Amino acid sequence: MVLFALVARFVPETKGRSLEEIELDLRARAHLRTSAAPATPAGI
């Protein structure tokens, strides 16, 4: 049950979409994830 919930949450819907659309969506998600990461001071 937990695995089903995780897949439903994190795997994007791909039915009826082109490969290019899926790729753009995955790249946008990765960009949001990297830009939302907090910056750490260089001295730490």
Legacy VTK file of the C-alpha trace (Angstrom):
# vtk DataFile Version 3.0
C-alpha trace
ASCII
DATASET POLYDATA
POINTS 44 float
0.000 0.000 0.000
2.814 2.413 0.840
4.570 1.709 -2.454
1.366 2.413 -4.385
0.991 5.756 -2.615
4.596 6.728 -3.381
4.265 5.808 -7.052
0.989 7.705 -7.346
2.626 10.762 -5.761
5.958 10.895 -7.604
5.455 9.273 -11.028
3.933 11.716 -13.530
0.949 10.813 -15.694
2.160 9.877 -19.183
-0.982 8.617 -20.920
-1.732 10.577 -24.074
1.430 12.695 -23.845
4.354 12.815 -26.230
7.861 11.918 -25.135
8.868 15.571 -25.488
6.077 16.692 -23.149
7.085 14.123 -20.556
10.734 15.163 -20.822
9.872 18.847 -20.375
7.775 18.036 -17.312
10.557 15.969 -15.728
13.140 18.687 -16.442
10.866 21.330 -14.890
10.429 19.197 -11.760
14.195 18.704 -11.480
14.759 22.446 -11.900
12.248 23.254 -9.166
13.906 20.744 -6.866
17.406 22.214 -7.390
16.321 25.855 -7.173
14.359 25.201 -3.968
17.396 23.766 -2.167
18.628 26.086 0.581
22.015 27.685 0.047
24.670 26.758 2.572
27.502 29.073 3.602
30.877 28.236 2.046
32.567 28.012 5.441
30.502 25.063 6.656
LINES 1 45
44 0 1 2 3 4 5 6 7 8 9 10 11 12 13 14 15 16 17 18 19 20 21 22 23 24 25 26 27 28 29 30 31 32 33 34 35 36 37 38 39 40 41 42 43
